């Protein structure tokens, strides 16, 4: 079987599994789990075979024409280079692990069949984005992921949080997709084709007429899909969905699509120095802001969500300094340890038996109860903090090294200002990342919160997956930076001495200072009891939120809990904590600038429709109605009345005729 045929089957198999799962979910429930796992696993195997055959050499490039569409044709095209081959393997690994994990995590969920089918469809859409050689076909996978995320984030639709989060995720990403679509059309118009290879050839020959405008339009879509400032606000709220979905979205699909898209079309962005500066500013603000927000979160999944935003900032930072090899390297290593972090968090939540105890301030004695999650999450957090020799160290240092080269003028592929922005923001983020990673580890496994009831051991399918993902989190970076350059255009990914020493140093400082702050606050916390400061069984969410903000207290299940005095994040952030905890009020700003004006406009339109338009419509219908009433009253059913009226009418007509004749 040819490599092209195998590449076609990679996204096709999960799609067929999703279709079969939806059709047989109710009639043959025994086939649901095999249909969820086996097609995804088969797709992983084929993706690995494609990667081995491709081997980082000449890209697999094939296309077939569709129905003629006018001057700019659309083709079913494949383009599998080294980047695409390895990213597809990552997608397959994470998706397979998520499907296996979900068989245990959602074993009693009545909506598991539809969930598993949507995960398979999600996987198929991402693989289509990765392998596609045509921008319109890529857009199909791009948009399918958007609708899948809407349904999966809203899986627990009974809860208002899940419903609101799914709508928010859909609307915010669509806000970016509108300029993204315009940018694609403008790019294809300048290049005369949607084929990625032809677009890149046009860029190389200087054929783009509006490179800055096109790049900025495309960046809007990337910011929405990859949760970059200022369109990142949907991702923390998306934690209302099942934890395995969070692992899939954060590690291998959806948010990775935007980074991969820029990496695939990086020459388009390099054609505009202004776009590269904008990309660098976006990456710098995203990195630093999300790391500060992560240090203030109490919900373990929200910490990881902001962590994902920051790590994606590293990737876009690498792209801002024109090093797509470093960006995709970090994408690959981050996919492994971030999937592990979310799935380990799922084990913690599963052990507690309720999502409400995802609050780290309410956790206690979890190290002995979930040893698999404890050890594997420790590995993943060390990789996240970029401590050598864990995988995150090598990939993060490749980003910082690339930024250093641009900042010092060693390479001129990007503006020097972009290099300094990414380098300084990256070092600050390294400090903050180690701080919130240490804080998460301390509060989750050595916390002093209320002990949750023990729900027994977790299913084997959940714990095995953790150890599978721990292997690449621990070891992949040590040899990947030597092997990957052959797949990534030969770009050097070796860590540089300066950034390695400084980056590791600030990470160690962040971890040590956080541990010292925790020791200090723990000694004080023994005298301060934890408890609810506001409880509203009636469900007055606004009152709970107001009291929680006033007391800096987290809210869980309609109860605002007293802040944990043993939380080192409060000591480290000081007055900044209350602002970081709510994402620096960006949601409030959007609500004031966009949501309320739109709601006000909708209220005005509704008023005009009901009170003005409906008034005229009702008035136009009133006259015929009144005439009908008068005519109806004349219909008495009395024959004598009808005869009398007929005679009277006859007399009137006769008199009228005589008068007319006399007058004549």
C-alpha positions as CSV (number, residue, x, y, z in Angstrom):
1,X,0.0,0.0,0.0
2,X,1.4,3.4,-1.0
3,X,2.3,6.1,1.5
4,X,-0.4,8.3,0.0
5,X,-3.1,5.7,0.5
6,X,-2.0,5.2,4.1
7,X,-2.1,9.0,4.7
8,X,-5.6,9.1,3.4
9,X,-6.7,6.4,5.8
10,X,-5.2,8.2,8.8
11,X,-8.0,10.8,9.2
12,X,-10.6,8.5,7.5
13,X,-10.5,5.7,10.1
14,X,-11.5,7.8,13.1
15,X,-14.2,9.4,11.0
16,X,-15.7,6.0,10.1
17,X,-15.4,5.0,13.8
18,X,-17.4,8.1,14.8
19,X,-20.1,7.4,12.2
20,X,-20.4,3.8,13.3
21,X,-20.4,4.8,16.9
22,X,-23.3,7.2,16.4
23,X,-25.3,4.6,14.4
24,X,-24.7,1.7,16.8
25,X,-24.5,3.5,20.1
26,X,-28.1,2.6,21.1
27,X,-28.8,-0.5,19.1
28,X,-25.5,-2.3,19.9
29,X,-24.0,-0.7,23.0
30,X,-21.4,-3.5,23.3
31,X,-19.6,-2.2,20.2
32,X,-19.3,1.4,21.5
33,X,-15.9,1.0,23.3
34,X,-14.2,-1.1,20.5
35,X,-15.4,1.4,17.9
36,X,-14.0,4.2,20.1
37,X,-10.6,2.7,20.7
38,X,-9.7,0.5,17.7
39,X,-10.1,3.0,14.8
40,X,-8.2,5.6,16.6
41,X,-5.4,3.1,17.5
42,X,-5.3,1.9,13.9
43,X,-5.0,5.5,12.8
44,X,-2.1,5.9,15.2
45,X,-0.4,2.9,13.7
46,X,-0.8,4.1,10.2
47,X,0.4,7.6,11.1
48,X,3.5,6.0,12.6
49,X,4.1,4.0,9.4
50,X,3.6,7.2,7.3
51,X,6.2,9.0,9.5
52,X,8.7,6.1,9.2
53,X,8.3,6.1,5.4
54,X,8.4,9.8,5.1
55,X,11.5,9.9,7.4
56,X,11.9,13.6,7.2
57,X,12.8,13.4,3.5
58,X,10.8,14.7,0.5
59,X,7.3,15.6,1.4
60,X,4.4,13.4,0.3
61,X,2.5,15.6,-2.1
62,X,-0.6,14.5,-3.9
63,X,-3.8,16.1,-5.1
64,X,-7.0,15.4,-7.0
65,X,-9.3,18.1,-8.4
66,X,-12.9,18.7,-7.3
67,X,-15.8,20.3,-9.1
68,X,-14.6,23.5,-10.8
69,X,-15.1,26.5,-8.6
70,X,-14.0,29.4,-10.8
71,X,-10.7,31.1,-11.0
72,X,-9.3,29.7,-7.7
73,X,-9.6,25.9,-7.7
74,X,-10.1,23.7,-4.6
75,X,-8.4,20.4,-4.5
76,X,-8.3,17.3,-2.2
77,X,-4.6,17.6,-1.5
78,X,-2.2,15.9,0.9
79,X,1.0,17.5,2.0
80,X,2.9,15.4,4.5
81,X,6.4,16.7,5.4
82,X,8.4,16.0,8.6
83,X,6.3,18.4,10.7
84,X,3.0,16.9,9.6
85,X,4.2,13.3,10.0
86,X,5.3,13.8,13.6
87,X,2.3,16.0,14.7
88,X,0.0,13.3,13.3
89,X,1.7,10.7,15.5
90,X,1.2,13.0,18.5
91,X,-2.5,13.4,17.7
92,X,-2.8,9.6,17.4
93,X,-1.0,8.9,20.7
94,X,-3.0,11.4,22.7
95,X,-6.3,10.5,21.1
96,X,-5.8,6.8,21.7
97,X,-4.8,7.4,25.3
98,X,-7.9,9.6,25.8
99,X,-10.2,7.0,24.3
100,X,-8.8,4.2,26.5
101,X,-8.8,6.5,29.6
102,X,-12.4,7.5,28.9
103,X,-13.7,3.9,29.0
104,X,-12.9,4.0,32.7
105,X,-13.5,7.6,33.5
106,X,-17.0,7.7,31.9
107,X,-17.9,4.0,32.4
108,X,-21.2,4.9,34.0
109,X,-22.1,7.9,31.8
110,X,-25.3,7.3,29.8
111,X,-24.0,9.6,27.1
112,X,-20.7,7.9,26.6
113,X,-21.6,6.6,23.0
114,X,-22.1,10.1,21.7
115,X,-19.1,11.4,23.6
116,X,-16.8,8.7,22.2
117,X,-18.1,9.4,18.6
118,X,-17.4,13.1,19.0
119,X,-13.9,12.4,20.3
120,X,-13.2,10.3,17.2
121,X,-14.6,13.0,15.0
122,X,-12.5,15.6,16.8
123,X,-9.4,13.4,16.1
124,X,-10.3,13.0,12.5
125,X,-10.7,16.7,12.0
126,X,-7.3,17.5,13.5
127,X,-5.6,14.9,11.4
128,X,-7.3,16.4,8.4
129,X,-5.8,19.8,9.3
130,X,-2.4,18.2,9.8
131,X,-2.3,16.3,6.5
132,X,-4.2,18.7,4.3
133,X,-2.4,20.4,1.4
134,X,-5.3,22.7,0.5
135,X,-6.4,25.6,2.6
136,X,-10.1,25.0,2.0
137,X,-9.9,21.4,3.0
138,X,-7.9,22.5,6.1
139,X,-10.7,24.9,6.9
140,X,-13.2,22.0,6.9
141,X,-11.2,20.3,9.7
142,X,-10.7,23.6,11.4
143,X,-14.4,24.2,11.7
144,X,-15.4,20.6,12.5
145,X,-13.1,20.9,15.6
146,X,-15.0,24.0,16.6
147,X,-18.3,22.3,16.6
148,X,-16.9,19.2,18.3
149,X,-15.5,21.3,21.1
150,X,-18.9,23.0,21.5
151,X,-20.6,19.6,22.1
152,X,-17.8,18.1,24.2
153,X,-17.3,21.1,26.5
154,X,-21.1,21.1,27.0
155,X,-21.2,17.3,27.7
156,X,-22.6,17.9,31.2
157,X,-25.3,20.2,29.7
158,X,-27.4,19.8,32.9
159,X,-25.0,22.3,34.6
160,X,-25.2,26.0,33.7
161,X,-21.4,26.2,33.8
162,X,-21.0,23.6,31.0
163,X,-23.7,25.3,28.9
164,X,-22.2,28.7,29.3
165,X,-18.6,27.4,28.6
166,X,-19.6,25.6,25.4
167,X,-21.4,28.7,24.0
168,X,-18.5,30.9,25.0
169,X,-15.9,28.6,23.4
170,X,-17.9,28.5,20.2
171,X,-18.5,32.3,20.0
172,X,-15.0,33.4,20.9
173,X,-13.4,31.0,18.4
174,X,-15.9,32.0,15.7
175,X,-15.0,35.7,16.4
176,X,-11.5,34.8,15.2
177,X,-12.6,32.6,12.4
178,X,-14.4,35.4,10.5
179,X,-11.2,37.4,9.8
180,X,-9.4,34.1,9.4
181,X,-11.7,33.1,6.5
182,X,-11.3,36.5,4.9
183,X,-7.5,36.1,5.2
184,X,-7.6,32.8,3.5
185,X,-9.6,34.2,0.6
186,X,-7.2,37.1,0.3
187,X,-4.2,34.8,0.4
188,X,-5.7,32.5,-2.3
189,X,-6.6,35.5,-4.5
190,X,-3.0,36.8,-4.4
191,X,-1.6,33.3,-4.9
192,X,-4.2,32.1,-7.4
193,X,-4.6,28.9,-5.6
194,X,-5.6,27.3,-2.2
195,X,-2.8,24.8,-2.5
196,X,-0.3,25.3,0.3
197,X,2.7,24.5,-2.0
198,X,1.6,27.1,-4.6
199,X,1.0,29.7,-1.8
200,X,4.5,29.2,-0.5
201,X,5.9,29.4,-4.0
202,X,4.1,32.7,-4.5
203,X,5.5,34.1,-1.2
204,X,9.0,33.0,-2.2
205,X,8.7,34.9,-5.5
206,X,7.4,38.0,-3.8
207,X,3.9,37.6,-5.3
208,X,1.9,38.6,-2.2
209,X,0.4,42.0,-2.7
210,X,-0.9,42.5,0.8
211,X,1.3,40.4,3.2
212,X,0.7,42.5,6.4
213,X,-3.1,42.5,6.0
214,X,-3.3,38.8,5.2
215,X,-1.0,37.9,8.1
216,X,-3.0,39.9,10.6
217,X,-6.3,38.5,9.4
218,X,-4.9,35.0,9.8
219,X,-3.5,35.8,13.2
220,X,-7.0,36.6,14.5
221,X,-8.1,33.1,13.7
222,X,-5.0,31.6,15.2
223,X,-5.5,33.7,18.4
224,X,-9.0,32.3,18.8
225,X,-8.2,28.7,18.0
226,X,-5.0,28.5,20.0
227,X,-6.3,30.7,22.9
228,X,-3.8,33.5,22.6
229,X,-4.3,37.0,23.9
230,X,-6.8,38.6,23.5
231,X,-9.0,35.7,22.4
232,X,-7.9,33.3,25.1
233,X,-10.7,33.7,27.6
234,X,-12.7,30.7,26.4
235,X,-10.1,28.1,27.4
236,X,-10.2,28.3,31.2
237,X,-14.0,28.1,31.2
238,X,-13.9,25.1,28.9
239,X,-12.8,23.1,32.0
240,X,-16.5,22.5,32.6
241,X,-16.3,19.6,30.2
242,X,-15.0,16.1,31.0
243,X,-11.4,16.0,32.0
244,X,-10.3,13.6,29.1
245,X,-11.8,16.2,26.7
246,X,-9.6,18.8,28.3
247,X,-6.6,16.6,27.8
248,X,-7.4,16.1,24.1
249,X,-8.1,19.8,23.4
250,X,-5.0,21.1,25.3
251,X,-2.5,18.5,24.2
252,X,-3.1,17.5,20.6
253,X,-6.1,19.1,18.9
254,X,-7.9,22.5,18.7
255,X,-5.4,24.8,20.4
256,X,-2.5,23.0,18.6
257,X,-4.1,23.7,15.3
258,X,-3.3,27.4,15.3
259,X,0.3,26.9,16.1
260,X,0.6,24.2,13.5
261,X,-1.1,26.5,10.9
262,X,1.5,29.3,11.4
263,X,4.3,26.8,11.3
264,X,3.0,25.4,8.0
265,X,2.6,28.9,6.5
266,X,5.4,30.7,8.3
267,X,6.9,32.3,5.1
268,X,3.6,34.2,4.7
269,X,4.1,35.8,8.2
270,X,7.8,36.4,7.6
271,X,6.9,38.4,4.6
272,X,5.6,41.1,7.0
273,X,7.9,42.4,9.7
274,X,4.9,44.2,11.3
275,X,3.1,40.9,11.6
276,X,6.1,39.3,13.2
277,X,6.2,42.1,15.8
278,X,2.5,41.7,16.5
279,X,3.0,37.9,16.9
280,X,5.8,38.5,19.3
281,X,3.8,41.0,21.4
282,X,0.9,38.5,21.4
283,X,3.2,35.7,22.6
284,X,4.8,37.8,25.3
285,X,1.6,39.1,26.8
286,X,0.1,35.6,26.6
287,X,3.0,33.9,28.3
288,X,3.4,36.3,31.2
289,X,-0.3,37.1,31.8
290,X,-1.4,33.4,31.7
291,X,1.4,32.4,34.1
292,X,0.4,35.0,36.6
293,X,-3.3,33.9,36.3
294,X,-2.3,30.3,36.8
295,X,-0.5,31.2,40.1
296,X,-3.8,32.5,41.4
297,X,-6.2,29.8,40.5
298,X,-7.6,27.3,43.0
299,X,-9.2,24.9,40.6
300,X,-6.6,22.4,39.4
301,X,-8.0,22.2,35.9
302,X,-8.0,26.0,35.6
303,X,-4.3,26.1,36.6
304,X,-3.6,23.7,33.8
305,X,-5.7,25.6,31.4
306,X,-3.8,28.8,32.0
307,X,-0.6,26.8,31.8
308,X,-1.6,25.6,28.3
309,X,-2.2,29.2,27.2
310,X,1.3,30.1,28.4
311,X,3.0,27.1,26.8
312,X,1.3,27.9,23.5
313,X,2.7,31.4,24.0
314,X,6.2,29.8,23.9
315,X,5.3,28.2,20.6
316,X,4.0,31.3,19.0
317,X,7.1,33.1,20.4
318,X,9.3,30.6,18.6
319,X,7.3,31.3,15.4
320,X,7.7,35.1,16.0
321,X,11.4,34.6,15.8
322,X,11.0,32.5,12.6
323,X,12.0,29.1,14.1
324,X,9.2,26.7,13.4
325,X,11.4,23.8,14.4
326,X,11.5,25.0,18.0
327,X,7.8,25.7,17.9
328,X,6.8,22.3,16.8
329,X,9.4,20.6,19.0
330,X,7.7,22.3,22.0
331,X,4.3,21.4,20.6
332,X,5.3,17.7,20.6
333,X,6.9,17.6,24.1
334,X,4.1,19.8,25.6
335,X,1.5,17.4,24.1
336,X,2.8,14.5,26.1
337,X,3.2,16.1,29.5
338,X,0.1,18.3,29.3
339,X,-2.1,15.3,28.4
340,X,-0.5,13.5,31.4
341,X,-1.2,16.4,33.7
342,X,-4.9,16.6,32.7
343,X,-5.4,12.8,32.9
344,X,-3.7,12.7,36.3
345,X,-6.0,15.5,37.4
346,X,-8.9,13.4,36.2
347,X,-7.7,10.5,38.4
348,X,-7.7,12.9,41.4
349,X,-11.2,14.1,40.6
350,X,-12.3,10.5,40.0
351,X,-10.9,9.5,43.4
352,X,-12.8,12.3,45.1
353,X,-16.0,11.3,43.3
354,X,-17.0,14.8,42.4
355,X,-15.8,17.7,40.2
356,X,-16.3,20.1,43.1
357,X,-13.2,18.8,44.8
358,X,-11.0,19.9,41.9
359,X,-10.3,22.9,44.2
360,X,-6.8,22.4,45.5
361,X,-7.6,24.3,48.7
362,X,-10.0,21.4,49.5
363,X,-7.6,18.6,48.9
364,X,-5.9,16.5,51.5
365,X,-4.0,13.2,51.9
366,X,-4.1,12.4,48.1
367,X,-0.5,11.2,47.8
368,X,-1.2,7.8,49.4
369,X,-4.6,7.4,47.8
370,X,-3.6,8.0,44.2
371,X,0.1,6.9,44.0
372,X,0.0,6.5,40.2
373,X,-1.3,10.1,39.7
374,X,1.2,11.4,42.3
375,X,4.3,10.0,40.6
376,X,3.3,10.6,37.1
377,X,2.0,14.1,37.8
378,X,5.3,14.8,39.5
379,X,7.2,13.8,36.3
380,X,4.8,16.0,34.2
381,X,5.2,19.0,36.5
382,X,9.0,18.8,36.3
383,X,8.7,18.6,32.5
384,X,6.3,21.6,32.6
385,X,8.8,23.6,34.8
386,X,11.5,22.7,32.3
387,X,13.8,21.1,34.8
388,X,16.6,19.0,33.1
389,X,16.6,16.3,31.9
390,X,12.8,16.2,31.5
391,X,11.4,16.8,28.0
392,X,10.1,20.3,28.6
393,X,13.6,21.6,29.3
394,X,14.9,20.8,25.9
395,X,11.9,22.1,23.9
396,X,11.6,25.3,26.0
397,X,15.4,25.9,25.7
398,X,15.1,25.6,21.9
399,X,12.6,28.4,22.0
400,X,14.7,30.6,24.3
401,X,17.8,29.8,22.2
402,X,16.1,30.8,19.0
403,X,14.9,34.1,20.6
404,X,18.5,34.8,21.9
405,X,19.9,34.3,18.3
406,X,17.4,36.9,16.9
407,X,17.8,39.3,19.8
408,X,21.6,39.3,19.5
409,X,21.6,39.6,15.7
410,X,22.9,36.1,15.0
411,X,20.1,35.6,12.6
412,X,18.0,38.1,10.7
413,X,15.0,36.0,9.9
414,X,12.9,38.1,12.3
415,X,13.1,41.6,13.8
416,X,15.5,42.0,16.8
417,X,12.7,43.6,18.8
418,X,10.7,40.4,18.5
419,X,13.7,38.4,19.8
420,X,14.0,40.5,22.9
421,X,10.3,40.4,23.6
422,X,10.1,36.6,23.4
423,X,13.4,36.1,25.3
424,X,12.5,38.4,28.3
425,X,8.9,37.2,28.5
426,X,10.1,33.6,28.2
427,X,12.5,33.9,31.1
428,X,9.8,35.6,33.3
429,X,7.4,32.9,32.3
430,X,9.9,30.2,33.2
431,X,10.1,31.7,36.7
432,X,6.3,31.8,37.1
433,X,5.8,28.4,35.5
434,X,8.0,26.7,38.1
435,X,6.2,28.7,40.8
436,X,2.7,27.6,39.9
437,X,3.9,24.0,39.2
438,X,5.4,23.8,42.7
439,X,2.2,25.4,44.2
440,X,0.0,22.8,42.4
441,X,2.1,19.9,43.6
442,X,2.1,21.2,47.2
443,X,-1.6,22.0,47.4
444,X,-2.7,18.9,45.6
445,X,-0.6,16.3,47.4
446,X,0.4,18.0,50.7
447,X,-2.7,20.2,51.2
448,X,-4.6,20.6,54.4
449,X,-8.2,20.7,53.1
450,X,-11.1,18.5,54.0
451,X,-10.5,14.9,53.2
452,X,-12.9,13.6,50.5
453,X,-14.5,10.2,50.8
454,X,-12.5,7.3,49.4
455,X,-14.1,5.9,46.2
456,X,-11.7,3.1,45.8
457,X,-9.1,2.4,43.2
458,X,-9.3,3.8,39.8
459,X,-9.9,1.6,36.7
460,X,-6.8,0.1,35.3
461,X,-7.4,1.8,31.9
462,X,-6.9,5.1,33.6
463,X,-3.7,4.4,35.5
464,X,-2.0,2.5,32.7
465,X,-2.4,5.5,30.4
466,X,-0.7,7.7,32.9
467,X,2.5,5.6,32.8
468,X,2.4,5.4,29.0
469,X,2.4,9.2,28.8
470,X,5.0,9.5,31.6
471,X,7.7,7.8,29.4
472,X,7.9,10.6,26.7
473,X,7.5,13.3,29.3
474,X,10.6,11.9,31.0
475,X,12.8,10.8,28.2
476,X,11.7,12.2,24.8
477,X,13.6,15.5,25.0
478,X,17.0,14.1,25.7
479,X,17.3,12.5,22.2
480,X,14.6,14.4,20.3
481,X,16.6,17.5,19.8
482,X,19.3,15.5,18.1
483,X,16.9,13.6,15.8
484,X,14.3,16.2,15.0
485,X,16.5,18.6,13.0
486,X,16.5,16.0,10.2
487,X,12.7,16.3,10.2
488,X,12.6,20.1,10.7
489,X,14.5,21.5,7.7
490,X,17.8,20.9,9.5
491,X,17.3,23.6,12.1
492,X,19.6,23.3,15.1
493,X,17.6,22.6,18.3
494,X,20.6,22.2,20.7
495,X,20.1,24.2,23.9
496,X,22.4,27.1,24.2
497,X,24.5,27.5,27.3
498,X,23.4,31.0,28.3
499,X,19.7,30.5,28.1
500,X,19.9,27.0,29.6
501,X,21.7,28.3,32.6
502,X,19.6,31.4,33.1
503,X,16.3,29.6,32.3
504,X,17.0,26.7,34.6
505,X,18.2,29.1,37.3
506,X,15.1,31.2,37.3
507,X,12.9,28.0,37.3
508,X,14.7,26.7,40.3
509,X,14.3,30.1,42.0
510,X,10.6,30.1,41.3
511,X,10.2,26.6,42.7
512,X,12.3,27.3,45.8
513,X,10.7,30.6,46.6
514,X,7.2,29.0,46.3
515,X,8.2,26.2,48.6
516,X,9.5,28.6,51.2
517,X,6.3,30.7,50.9
518,X,4.3,27.5,51.4
519,X,6.3,26.6,54.5
520,X,5.7,30.0,55.9
521,X,2.0,30.2,55.2
522,X,1.5,26.6,56.5
523,X,2.8,27.6,59.9
524,X,0.2,30.4,60.0
525,X,-2.6,28.3,58.5
526,X,-2.8,25.9,61.5
527,X,-4.5,28.7,63.4
528,X,-7.0,29.6,60.7
529,X,-9.9,27.1,60.0
530,X,-11.2,26.5,56.6
531,X,-14.9,26.8,55.9
532,X,-17.7,28.3,54.0
533,X,-18.1,32.0,54.3
534,X,-21.3,32.2,52.2
535,X,-23.7,29.5,51.3
536,X,-26.8,30.1,49.2
537,X,-28.9,26.9,48.6
538,X,-31.3,29.0,46.6
539,X,-28.7,29.3,44.0
540,X,-28.2,33.1,44.0
541,X,-25.1,33.0,41.9
542,X,-24.7,36.8,41.7
543,X,-24.7,37.1,45.5
544,X,-22.2,34.2,45.9
545,X,-19.9,35.7,43.3
546,X,-20.1,39.2,44.9
547,X,-19.3,37.9,48.4
548,X,-16.5,35.6,47.0
549,X,-14.8,38.5,45.2
550,X,-15.1,40.7,48.3
551,X,-13.4,38.1,50.4
552,X,-11.1,36.7,47.6
553,X,-12.8,33.3,48.1
554,X,-13.2,30.6,45.6
555,X,-16.8,29.4,44.8
556,X,-17.7,25.7,44.5
557,X,-21.2,24.3,44.2
558,X,-22.9,27.6,45.2
559,X,-20.7,27.9,48.3
560,X,-17.9,30.5,48.7
561,X,-15.1,29.0,50.7
562,X,-12.8,30.9,52.9
563,X,-9.4,31.4,51.2
564,X,-6.8,28.9,52.2
565,X,-4.2,30.8,54.3
566,X,-1.6,28.1,53.3
567,X,-1.8,29.1,49.6
568,X,1.6,30.5,48.7
569,X,0.1,32.1,45.6
570,X,-1.5,34.8,47.8
571,X,1.7,35.6,49.5
572,X,3.7,35.7,46.3
573,X,1.3,37.8,44.3
574,X,0.1,40.1,47.1
575,X,-2.4,42.7,45.9
576,X,-2.1,41.4,42.3
577,X,-3.7,38.1,43.4
578,X,-7.4,39.2,43.3
579,X,-6.9,40.5,39.7
580,X,-5.0,37.5,38.5
581,X,-7.6,35.1,39.9
582,X,-10.2,36.6,37.6
583,X,-8.0,36.7,34.5
584,X,-7.2,40.4,35.0
585,X,-10.9,41.2,34.5
586,X,-10.7,40.7,30.7
587,X,-14.1,39.0,30.7
588,X,-15.6,42.0,32.5
589,X,-14.0,44.3,29.9
590,X,-15.5,42.2,27.1
591,X,-18.8,42.2,28.8
592,X,-18.8,45.9,29.0
593,X,-17.5,46.6,25.5
594,X,-19.2,43.9,23.5
595,X,-21.8,41.8,25.4
596,X,-23.8,44.6,27.0
597,X,-24.0,46.7,23.9
598,X,-25.1,43.7,21.8
599,X,-27.7,42.8,24.5
600,X,-28.8,46.5,24.6
601,X,-29.1,46.5,20.8
602,X,-31.1,43.3,20.9
603,X,-33.4,44.8,23.6
604,X,-34.0,47.8,21.4
605,X,-34.8,45.7,18.3
606,X,-37.1,43.6,20.4
607,X,-38.9,46.8,21.7
608,X,-39.2,48.2,18.2
609,X,-40.5,44.8,16.9
610,X,-43.1,44.4,19.7
611,X,-44.2,48.0,20.3
612,X,-43.8,49.7,16.9
613,X,-44.0,47.1,14.2
614,X,-46.6,44.9,16.0
615,X,-48.7,48.0,16.7
616,X,-49.0,48.9,13.0
617,X,-49.6,45.2,12.1
618,X,-52.3,45.0,14.8
619,X,-53.8,48.3,13.6
620,X,-53.9,47.1,10.0
621,X,-55.8,44.0,11.1
622,X,-58.2,45.9,13.4
623,X,-60.3,47.6,10.6
624,X,-61.2,44.4,8.8
625,X,-61.9,42.8,12.2
626,X,-64.4,45.5,13.2
627,X,-66.1,45.4,9.8
628,X,-66.4,41.6,10.2
629,X,-68.0,42.2,13.7
630,X,-70.6,44.6,12.2
631,X,-71.5,42.2,9.4
632,X,-71.7,39.3,11.8
633,X,-74.2,41.2,14.0
634,X,-76.4,41.7,10.9
635,X,-76.6,37.9,10.5
636,X,-79.5,37.3,13.0
637,X,-80.9,34.2,11.3
638,X,-84.5,35.7,11.4
639,X,-86.2,35.4,7.9
640,X,-88.6,38.2,8.6
641,X,-85.7,40.5,9.4
642,X,-84.0,39.6,6.2
643,X,-87.3,40.1,4.1
644,X,-87.8,43.5,5.9
645,X,-84.3,44.6,5.1
646,X,-84.7,43.5,1.5
647,X,-87.9,45.5,1.1
648,X,-86.4,48.5,2.8
649,X,-83.5,48.3,0.5
650,X,-85.7,48.0,-2.5
651,X,-87.7,51.1,-1.4
652,X,-84.5,53.0,-0.9
653,X,-83.2,52.0,-4.4
654,X,-86.6,52.9,-5.9
655,X,-86.7,56.3,-4.3
656,X,-83.1,56.9,-5.4
657,X,-84.0,56.0,-8.9
658,X,-87.0,58.4,-9.0
659,X,-84.9,61.2,-7.6
660,X,-82.2,60.6,-10.2
661,X,-84.8,60.5,-13.0
662,X,-86.5,63.7,-11.8
663,X,-83.3,65.5,-11.6
664,X,-82.4,64.4,-15.1
